[in-house]
Structure formats: C-alpha cells, structure tokens
Amino acid sequence: MASDLKEGRVDLLGCARITPEQARTLRKGFAKTGDVLLSHKGTIGRTALIGPIPHEYLVLTPQVTYYRVVTTLSQRRYLRYYFDSYDFQELLAAWANSGSTRAYLGITLQARPPDSGS
C-alpha cells in the first residue's frame, strides 16, 4: 500500500500480506526487485526502489504504480530521486488535484508528457 512506502523503501515488516492462493487470482500489480514505485491515489507522491525481497514479487494495491526500468541500478535510483524532486512532486500534485475531490492520478495520466498541460 502507499502507506508502506517509507523513506524510499518498502516496509516489508509492517505491510499487509495475502496468501499465495490469493495472489494467483490476480492479473496485475506484481512488482519485483529493482522496480521503482510511485503512489498515485490518496497519498500522492510516495516513492520507493524495491531492493532485495524474500519472495519472487510484491503484490501492490491499486494505489501504487510500478515502473520497471530495464537498465542499471544507478538509473533506477535516478528515476526514484526524480520522482522525489520538488518539480516532479509539484507537477504530480497539480495533475492529481485537477477536478477530483480525492487526489488521484490514473495510469493514463501518468503516461502523459509533462508539457501537455492539464
């Protein structure tokens, strides 16, 4: 959940868990080591870079998007730091609060180039 993204990491000790059987019923939302996470609903703008995990993947709630960057660790870190930057956080807040009563930034809006306005 978005609340499990803390100081750039995923709180693996405090996060909720589901059974492997429950996970097999899901079609999407599986993040892996090296993915960059961004919360986009309710609590907007929390980030994390998934480090080594004791399982094959993490199951994400719909509040969190993962970005799978097929490149070096330093470039994944850069993406997370960019997501944490003041300019990106301001842009994210502006997009998420345009016309909604609860902050939300859907995946299609996340794919929009920054210069395309609101």
N, C-alpha and C positions, 0 to 999 in steps of 0.2 A: 504494500500500500504506500501511498505518498508519505504517510507518517513514518514509514520505515526507512526513508532516505534521510540520512543524518550525516552531516559533515563530509559529504562526498562519497559515502559508503552506504551499503545496505545493512541495516541492523538485523543480522541473522539470528541473534539470540532472542530478540523481542518480537519478531514478526509472527503473524498467524501462519498456520500450516494447514495443508489439505493432504488427504491420503493419495497414494499413487493411483488408486482406482478412480478417485475424483479427477485427478489430473488427466487421466486417459480419456475422459469425456469432453475435454476442452479442445478447441481447434486452434486457438491462438493465445498469445500472451506469454510465450516461453522465452525468457531471457537467459543468456549464457555468460560465462566468464568473458570479460572484455567488452561487453555491451555498455553503452552509455545510456543512463536512464534520465527521463525528464517527466516530472509530474505536470499534468495539464488540466486537472479538474479539481475544484475546491481549493486545495492548496497548490497554487500555481508556482512553477519555477524551481522546485527542489530537484537536485541532480545527484547522480551517483555514478561511479565507474565500478562495475562488478569485478571484484578481484576473485581470487580462488574461492570456489564454493565446494561444499562437501557432496553436492549432488550434480547430476547432469545439467540441470537447468533450475531457474526460479520461475514460479508462476506469478505473473503480475495481475493486479486488478486493472479495470478499465481506466483508472486514474493516472496510469503511468504508461508512457511510450518508451520502447527501447530503440536505440539506434545501433545497428550492427555495422561497425566500421571495419572493413577488411583491410587492415593496414597495421602500422606499428603501434605499440603501446603509447609512445610519446604523442602520436597523432590522436589517439583516443583521449588521452589526458587533455590535450589541447581543446578538443571538442567540448569536454566537460567544463573546462575553465572558461571557454567562450560562452557556454550556456549560463555560467555563473556571473558573467560580466555585467556591469551596470547597464550598458547599452542594450544587451540582449534581454535582460530582465525587464527593462522599461518597455521594450517592444512587445514582449510577451504579455505584460500586464495590459497594455493598450489593446492588443488583439483580443485577449481573453475577456475584457470587460466591455466590449462593444456590443451593447444591446441585450445583455443577459443579466438576469437577477443573481445568478451564481457564476463565479469565474469558471470559464470552460474554454478550452482550446482544442477543437477536434483535430484528428489526424490530417484531414484535407487542408485545414487552415495552416497546420504546421508545415505542410509541403509548399506553401505559397512563398514566392521570393519576397524578401524584406521590403523591396522598393515598390511593391504592387499596391500599397495603400490599404485601406480597410474595407 
